[in-house]
Amino acid sequence: MAGQRQSFAEVLAKAIALNDAGQLAEALTWLDRAAKIAPRDADVLDRRGVLLARLGRTGDALSSFDRAIAAAPGSARAYANRATVLAKLGRLEDALAGYDAAVEREPGDFGAHYNRGGALLRLGRPGAAQASFDRAITINPFHVDAIYNRGNALGMDGRVVDAIASFDRALALAPGHANAWNGRGNALKALQRRAEALDSFEHALLAAPDHVSALCNAGWLLCEMGRFVDALACLDRAVALNPSDITTHYNRAMTLRLARRPADAIASFDRVIAIDPAHEFAIGERLHCRMLVSDWQDFDAERDRLTRGIDAGRLWVEPFVLTSIDDDRRRSLAAARLYNAQRYPAAAAVPAVARRPGKRLRIGYFSPDFRDHPVMHLMAELFEAHDRDRFEVIGFGFGPFADDAWRARAVAAFDGFEDVTGLSDAEAAARGRALGLDIAVDLTGYTAASRPSIFAERAAPVQVSCLGYPGTMGAPYIDYIIADERLVPVAATGGYAEAVAWLPDCYQPNARFVGAGRPRGTASDFGLPEGAFVFCCFNQNYKILPDIFAGWMAMLRAVPASVLWLRVDSPLAQANLRAAAAGHGIDPGRLVFALRSDREHYLAQLAAADLFLDTRPYNAHATASDALRAGLPVLTLAGETYAARVGASLLHAVGLPELVTDSLADYVQLGIALGQDVQRLTALRERLRANLPICSLFDPVRFTRHLEAAFEAMVARHRDGKPPAAIRVGAIG
């Protein structure tokens, strides 16, 4: 017996030595011999399982662990090791059960607690993961990775400040811990502390220059900061290091799009889709980039693919992009609800706001666009016109800072101005609650630089979507949407998650009309041919769809002495549009492209045209009211969705309802008729000019009184304990 035991000891020692030397196959041979000598030795079976797992033989490894557990049911180690193999296989619930069994048998097993935390993180249970990491840290207070992963759990749980403290603790122990710097950067970014976040990512890259995640995160942050060249340098390096990392490819593609390099972005989105053909948003973003350059190849098929996806509950396109390609209001609602649930779900719990004493209602307007931007052009006089005896108005600014006259005007217009750029969404919402807002107004929705999660955290008891986003947000925490009955007919309310607040005239605020209109200037002033009839569309290029363009070509064909004046910057888009015109049998030279200019020159350009041609399903919005202000009649094609009905709303507000059409055929026919009948068009222009000083569209005081009445009705319902419901404001004054 003694000889046999010695022989077993020698065999096991040989196996251990070979394993330590990295000679895994030979080590397994000797462990197999040891297992034959002592088939119920739990230590041998456990070691054998670990070695088999390292060799990639996971099925055999699990079998060996099972034998070890059968031999020694009270031993924790085999349970923990088996659980680690299960975790690597993605069987996380089974792994969790194994770790639970291990810590039950050995409460002081650091590895089991630590790995249990990792499995819980992967399962999306950050609170439980943090508890496991806390237990591991109690056992080993100086284990840097446990402290770092505790920070990850806290960040995932929304406890961002605590996460930063945990990352800082890890970095105090290991100043070169690249992952901790990277995690710290992500946490600081969530708090909108961008400069500090970038510094953390840079520290991560100093510690590990090839850290792909830090490169990707730094690149996307630099993109958000508008530093596109630096962003692409980071992202290009990350792609070179890990060509299969889909997040990096997607961030690079989005950076190129935001840097206004749509052709390069298309190629980058192609790589994303090659890696993952069903990537969440790449398909929709690629189509949007193609629209930016008027590349309509496979447009119908791509659009159908996206809309069918939404109908099947798959979101491959952001709601804002959908507004420019689809005119189904119920699909728009479905997409918005999917997007909201994925990206901006309601906070789990928000403190109640105590009623603030005082008769004045306190309104908070939230926007990144308190600057030279269409939102300010439309709303500045509304902010100034609020009745200060009944309302106190506070601006909440975030996003790109601009030290311009419009920003100064916004700050002066409000009773108070809060710059919440550096606050997290939860902190910004808490600031609104602390100030006792009765209503929080979102002027951005899902457009650029938006922060819907401020509203998900409830900045006020009543929350309202107004102007900035052309459709429903599909969010349970946006209570009302400002509209009018032309924009959102009563029969269309089923396409909106919000209760509709109907104003009597028009949903769109505007600056008052000043003066009798600008002189039109001469054709040569704007590079237009003398004597030509000028059809004009200054909408952004992505709004131009193939069917609308075909209608425009029919108008040019029927009105020979005419041109189409567009405001398209991209040389590629211009070339594609000219090629499309040639494809319709129209001389490409009849397309004229206006140069970008300051606002005064832009309004003068509009005044020089003869007829503005609207787009569908995304109508002109601020551009249409600018055209009307300049005395230029607008021909619109109304559809189902909010974005497709703005033209109808504006034209009714200026007294030109006959310029609203409901079918492409009628739109084309009326465009041709007006192009051929100068007297008829002149009469419309004269009526428009006569209406400008007196119409409701350019009466900001009237609009403000109506909006205030809607606000008062919303707050009254809330104070009576009633849920949001449709509100109709009658004419006032």
N, C-alpha and C positions, 0 to 999 in steps of 0.2 A: 504493500500500500504506500509506504513511504516513497519507493521508487516511482510509483505511478504519479503521486502528488508532485514529486520533483519534476518529472517529465512534463506534467501539465504547466507547472510554473515556468519551466524553460520555454515551452511552446508559446505561452502567453507573453513572456518577456520578449521573445523574438518578434512576435506580431506587433507589439507596442513599439519596439525599436524601428522596425521597418516602416510603420505608420509615421513615426516622428521624422523619419528620413524622407518622407514623401513617396516611398515606394508602395503605392496603395494596392496594386494588384497582388504583389508578393505578400503584403501584410494580410490581405483577405485570405490567402491560401493558409497562412499559419493560424488565423482566427478560426477558419473552418476546422482545422485539426484540433484546436482547443475545444471547439464546440462538440466534436465527436467524443473527446475524452470526458467532457463534463456537459452533457446536453441540456442540463437545467441550471447552468451557471448564469444568473441574470446579468452579471457584469460583462461576461463574454458576449452574450446575445445582444446586449445594448451597444457594446463597442462595434460589434459586427453590423448592426443596423446603421450606426453613424457612418461607418466606412462604406457600406453599400449605397447610402444616400449620396456620399461624396462622389462615388463612381457613376451616379446617375441611375442606379437600379432601384428606383423608389418603391416599386412593388415588393421586391425582395426585402428592402429595408423595413417596410411596415410589417411584413411577416416576422422578421427577426425581433422587432420591438414587441409585437404581440406575444411571442414566445417568452421574452424577458418579463413582460408583465404577468403572464401566467405563472412563471417560475417564482416571481417575487411581487405579489400584488400590492404590498405596502411600500414599494420603492418608488420614489418620485421621479428619478432620473429618466427612466424609459418612457414614462408618460410625457415628460417635457420634450424629449428628443423626438418622439413620435409626432407630437403636436407640431414641432418645427418643420418636419417633412410635409405634414398636411398643409401647413400654411404656405409653403413654397408651391404646393400643387394648387393653391387657390381654394382649398377646402377649409375656409376660415372658421365656420361654425364648428366643424369637427375638431379643428385645432384648438379653438377656445375651450371646448369640453376637455381636451387633453391637458391644457395648462391649468384649468380648474382642478382637475384630479391631482396634478402635480403639487399645486400649492396647498391643497387640502392635506396631502401627506407630508409635505415639507414646507411649512409657512415661511421659512427663512430662505427659500430658494430664490436668489436674486434673478437668475436667468429666466425662470418660469414667469415671475412677475413682469420682468422687462419685455419678454417676448409676447406675453399676454397683452400688454399695452400696445405693442405693434400690431397684433391681430385686430384689436378693437379699433385702432385708428383706421386700418384698411376697411373695416366694416362700417365706418362712419359713425362710431359711437365715442365721440371725443371725451365726454364726461367720465365714462367708465375707463377709458384709456388713461386719462389723467390720474385716476385713483390707482391704477396699476403701477404707473410710473412713480407716483408718490411712495407707494409701498417699496418699490425697488430702491428708490433713493434713501429711504429710511434704513434699508439694509446696507447700502453702499452710497454714502452721502457725496462721494467725489466721482461718481461715474458720469462722465461728461455727456455721453450719448443718451443716458437716461434723462438727464436734465434738459438736454436739447429736445428730445422727443416729447417731454412734458410741455415744452413751449409750443411744439407743433399741435399737441392736443388742445391746449388753451386757445391757440389761434383759431383752430377749426371750430371750437365751441363759442367763438365770438368774444372771448375774453382777451382782447388784443393787448391791452396794457399789461396784464399779467403775463402774457406770452413773452412780451419784450423783456420783462424782468427775469424770466426763466432763461431766455437766450443770453442775457447779460451775465447771469450766474455761470452759465456754461463757458462763456468767453473769458470770464475772470479766471477760470481754471485752465482753459486752453485757448489763448488769444488767437491762435491760428486755425481754429475750428471753422472751416469754410462753410459747412452746412449750417452752423449756428448763425454766422453772419448773413447767409442767404435767408434763413428763416426770419431773422430780425428785420431784414429789408422788406420782406413781404408784409410783416406785421406793421411796420412804419408806413408802408404804402397804403395799407387798409385805413390808417388814421389820416391819410392825405398829407403826411409829413414827407413830401417827396424828396427834398434835398437830403434829409437824414437817411431815407431809404436808399437813395442812390449811393450815398457814402458807405452804407453797409454792404451793398452789392459790390462796390469797388474793393472793400476789405476782403470779401469772399474771393474775389479774383486775384488779389495780391497773394492770398494764402494758397489758392489753387487756380492758376491761370486758365486751365482747361475745364473749369466747372461749368458744364453745359447749362444747368438750371439757372445759375447766377447770371450767365451771359444772356440767356433768354429773358429772365426777369428784368435785368438792367436794360436790355434792348426795348422791351415793351414800355417800361417806365419812361425811358428817353423819348419814345414815340409819343406818349401821353403828354410829355412836356414840350412837344413840338420840335425836338432836336433829332430830326429824321436821319441826318447823315451819321451821327453818332449811334443812333439806334440800329441802323442797318449794319454798321461795322460790327457791333456786338452780335447781331443775329446771324450775319454771314459767317462769323467765326464759329458760332454754335452749330450751324448747319454743317460746316466743314468737319467739326469734331464728331457729330452724330447725325449723319444724313438721314436716318430713319425717324428722328424725333419729330412727331407731327405737330406738337405745340409750337416748336420753334419755327417750322415752316409756315404755320398759320399766322403767327405773330409777324413774321417777315412779310407775308402777303398783305396783311392788314396795314402794316407800316407803309408799304409801297402805295397802297390805295389812299391812305390819309396824306401821304406826301404828294399826292396828285400825279402819280406815275402808274395809271391804270393798266397800260400795256404790260409793264413789268409785273404788276400785281397779278394779272391773268396767268402769266407763266408760273408764278409762285403758287397760286391757287391750284393750278394743274398738278403740281407736285404733291400738294396736300391730298388731292382727290385720288392721285395714283396710289398713295400709301393707304388711304382710307376712303373708298368710294362713297361711303355713307356718312362722311364727316358732317357734324351738326350744322354748321353754317357756311362751309366753304363753297358749296354749290350755289347758294343764293348770292354770296359775295362775288363770286366769279361772274355770274350773270350781271350783277350790278356794274361791275367794272367794264364788262362788254358794252353795256348801255352807255357808260360814260364816254366811250369812244365810238358809239354808234356802230358797233359790230353786232349785227343781228343774225349772224350765222346760228342756225338751230334754235332761234329764239323761242318759237312756239313749243318745241319739244322740251326745252329746258324749263320754260314757265309751267308747262303741264306737269312735268316731273315734280316741281316744287309744290304746286297746288294739290296734286294727288297725295303727296306726302303729308300735308297738313290734314287733309280729309281722313287720312289713316292714323292721325295722331302723332306724326313725326314732323319735327320742326327743322327744316333745312334752310330756312330763310328768316332773317330778322323781320319783325313786324314792319319796321320803317321801310325796308326794301320792298316788302310785299305791296305796300301802298302804291308803288309806281308800276306794278305789273299786273295787279289783279283787282277786280271791281266787284267782289262778292263780300258784302258786309258781314255775313255770318262766318265766312272763312277768316275774315280779318279778326273777328272776335276770338275764334278758336286759336288762331296763331298767337294773339296777344296773351291769352290765358296760359298757353303752353310756355311762352317766353317768360311771362311773369313768374310762374311757378318754378321754372328752372333757375332764373337769374336773380329775381327780386322778391322772394316770398315774404309774406307778412311776418313780422317779428312774433316770437312765441308769446311774449307778455310785454305790455307797455303800461306804465303807470297811468292812472286816471288823472285828468286835469281838473283841478278844482275851479269852479266858476269864479271869475275875477270880478270884483266889485266895480261899479262904474257903468255908465250908460253907453259909452262908445264901444263899438265892436273893434276888435284888434285883428287886422288882416296882415298876413305875411305873404309876400311875393318872393318866390324862390326861382333863381335863374343864374346861369353862367353868362348871360348875354346883356348885362348892364354896361353896354359899350356901344361902339358904332356897329350896329347889327339891326337887321329887320325887326326884331322883337322890340328894341328900344324905339325905332322909328315909328312903330305903330302904337306903343303903349305909353310913351313919355307923358303925353298930355292927360292920359287917364290917371296916372299917378298924381299929377298935379291938381287934377279936378276933383279928387275925393272930398266929400263934405267933412271937414275936420270937426264939426260939431257932433257928428254921428259916427265917424270912423277915425281910427288911428292906423296908419299904414307903415309897415316896416319892410325894408328890402333885405333879403338874405342872398348875398352874392357868393358865387364860387366859380371855379373854372378859370379860364385864361384871363389874367388881369390886363386891363388896358387903361393907361392913364390918358384918356381922351375927354373931349368935351361932353360926349354922351354919358360917360361914367360920372363925371362931375354933376351933370344934370340929374341923373338918377339919384345920386346921394342927396342932392339938395331937395328933391321932390318928396322924399320919405320923411316921416317923423323920426325914424331911426334907421340906421343901416348896419347890418351885421355881416361882416366878412367871415364866412364859415369855411373858407377854402381849406384851412389847416385842421379842421375838425373831422372826425369820423362821421359817418352817416348817423350813427346812434347819438353821438354828441351834438350834431347839428339839430337833430330832432328834439333832443332834450333841451337845447337852447330855445327852440320854439315853444316848447311846453313851459319852460321856466318864465318866459316872457308873457305867458298867458294868452297865446294866440287863440282866437275863436275860429279862424279859418286860415288854412295854409293853401296857397295857390301855386300849383306846379305849372311853370311856363315852358317846360322843356320836354317832358314825357320821355320817349325813347330816342331822342335826337342826340346830336353830338354834345359831349361833356355833361350829359344828364346824370342825375343821382337819385333814381327812384327809391333807393333804400332809405333815404331820409323820410319819405312818406310811409314806407313799410314800417318804420319805427314810430309813426304817428307824431308828427310835429304839432298837430292841432286836432281838436275833436271833429272838425269838419274839414275835408280835404277836397280840392277842386282842380280839375284839369282845364286849362284855359289857353287857347291860341296856339301855343308852341308845337303841339303834337297833333297831326291830322288824323285822329281816329281814337278808338277806345284803347285804354291801357290794359284792359282785362284784369285789373288789380282789385282785390277785395277791399283795399284801403283807400281807393279813390272814390269818393262818394258821389260827386257830380261832375258833369261835363257841360261847359258853356256852349250853347248852340242857338240856332234859330230854326224856324220850321222849314225853310228852304234847304238848310244844311242837313238837318236831321228831321225828316218828316215823321209825324206821329207813327206811321206804319213801320218805320225803320228802327224803332227803339230796341227791338230784339237783337240788334247787332251791336249793342253797347252794354258793357258791364256796369257803367255808371248810370245813375239817375240823370235825366236830361233836364237842364235848366234853360228854358227857351226865352230868349230876349225877343222883343217885338220887331226889331228892325233887322239887324245883322249881327252875327257872332263876333265880327272882327272889329276891334277898336282901331282908331285911326287919328292922325293929326288933323286939325281943322284945315279946311281949304283956304288958302290965302292968295288973293290976286285973281285976275281974270284969265289966268292961263299963260303959259310961256309961248313966245313966238316959235313957230315950227322950224325956222331956219331953212336953209336951202339944201337940196339933195347933195350938192357937192360938199357941203360942210361935213357930211357924214359918210362920204364915199359911195353915195347912191347915184345911180344913173338918172340924169335929168328926164323928167316927164314920165317916169315909170310909176305904176301903181305899186305901193309897198305893203305887201303882207309881212307881218312881223311876229316873231315869237322870241322873247328874251328869257323863256324858262330855262332852267338848268337842263343840260343835254340829256341826262338820264331819263327825263320825263318824256322824251320823244320816242314813241314806239312805231314799229313799221306800218301799222294800219293808219295811224294819224299822218305819218309822212306821205303815205300813198295818197291820202286825201288832199294834202297840200299840193302834191304834184298834179292832181286833177284840177285844182284851182289854177295853177300856173298854166296848164295846158289850155284852159278855157278863157284865161285872161292873158292874151299874148304879151301885152306891154306891161308885164308885172315882174317883180322880183320877190324873193323870200329872204327876209333880213333876220339873221340868227345871231345869238350871242354865245358863240362856241369858241373857247380858247384853244383847245387841243388841236394841233395840226393833224394828228391821226384821225380825230373825229371829223374834222373838216373834209379830209380826203375821203373818208368813208361816206359822208353825206353827199358829197359831189358824185361819188361813184354810184350811190343809190339813186340820185336824180337821173344820171345817165341811163341807169337800168329802167327807169320809167319813161325814157324818151325825152327827157328835159335837158336842155343845155346846162351843164354844171355851173357855167358862169352866171346863171340867174340866181344862184345862192350867194348872198353877200353876208360877210361876217363882221359884226360890230366889235370894236375894241372895248375892253373894260375901261371904266373911267370913274370919276368921282360922281357923287349922287346928283349934283346939279346937271352935269353933262348927260348923265344917264337919263334923267327925266326929259331933257331936251331931245335926246335921241328918240324917246318914245313919242314925243309930240310930233316928230318928223314923219312918222309912219302913217299909213292910212287905215289899217285894220289889224288888230292884234288877234292872232290865232291861238287859242288855248289848246292844252293837251289833256288827254284822258288816258288812264284813270287818275293821274295826279295833276290836277288843275294848277294854274298859276294862283298863288295866294297873295303874298305881299306884292309880287310883281304885277298882278292884275289890278290891285288897288292903286299901284303907282301909275300904271297905264291910264286908268280912268282919271286919276288926278291930273295927268298930263293932257287930258282931253282926247284920248285915243279910245275909240270903241273897241270892246272885247267880244269876240265871238267864242262862246264856250260850248262844250259838249258835256252835258251832265250825266253822271252815272249813279251807282248805288251808294258808294262809300262816302265818308266825310271828305276825303281828299278829292273826290270826283264831283263834289257839289258846291265847292267854294265859289266857283265862277257864278253859279246860279244865285247864290246868296248876295254876292256883291252887285250883280247887275240889277236885281230887284231893288236893292238899296239905293241905286242911282237912277232908277226909273227907266231902265232899258231891258225889260223882261223879254222882248222879242228877239234878243240876241242869245237866248238860251235854247239850245237844241237838245234833243233826247236820243238821236240816232246819228251814226256816222254819215249816212246818206243825206239826212237833213242838214247836217253841219256843212258838208261839202257843197250842197246845193245853195245854201244861204251865203257861203263864202264866195261862190261864183257870182251869185246875183248881186252882191254888194260890190264886188270887183268890177262888174260890168255896168253898174248903175251909180255913177258918181253923185248924182243929185240925191238919191235915196241915202247914200252914206253920209253926204254932207248934212242932210237933215238930222240924221242920228247924232252926228258930231255936235251940231248946234244945240240940239236938245240936251245932250250930255253937258255941254259947257254952261248952259243956262241952269242946269240942275246942281252943278257942283257946289255953289255957295249955300244952297238950301237943303241939300239931300241929307238923309240920316247918316250916310256912310262917313261923312267928314264932319260930324258933330260930336266931338269927344265928351262934351259936358252931358249931352243927352244920353250917350252910351253909358257914361259913368253912373248916372242916376238909375238907369235900368239895371246895371250890374249890381249896384248897391241894394236895390230892391230884392234881387235874387239872393244876395248874401244874407240879408235880414230874414228872408223866408227860410233859408237853410238853417240858420242858427236857431230860429224859433222852433222848427221841427225838432232839432236836436235837444233843445232845452225842455221840450214837452215829452221827451223820451220816445220820440217817433223815429223810425228808420228813414234813410234818404228816400225820397219819392220825387216824381216829376214835378217841376215847378214851371209855371207860366207867368211871365211878367207882362202886365198890360202896359199900354202906352202911358208915359208920364209927361205931362206938360205939352 
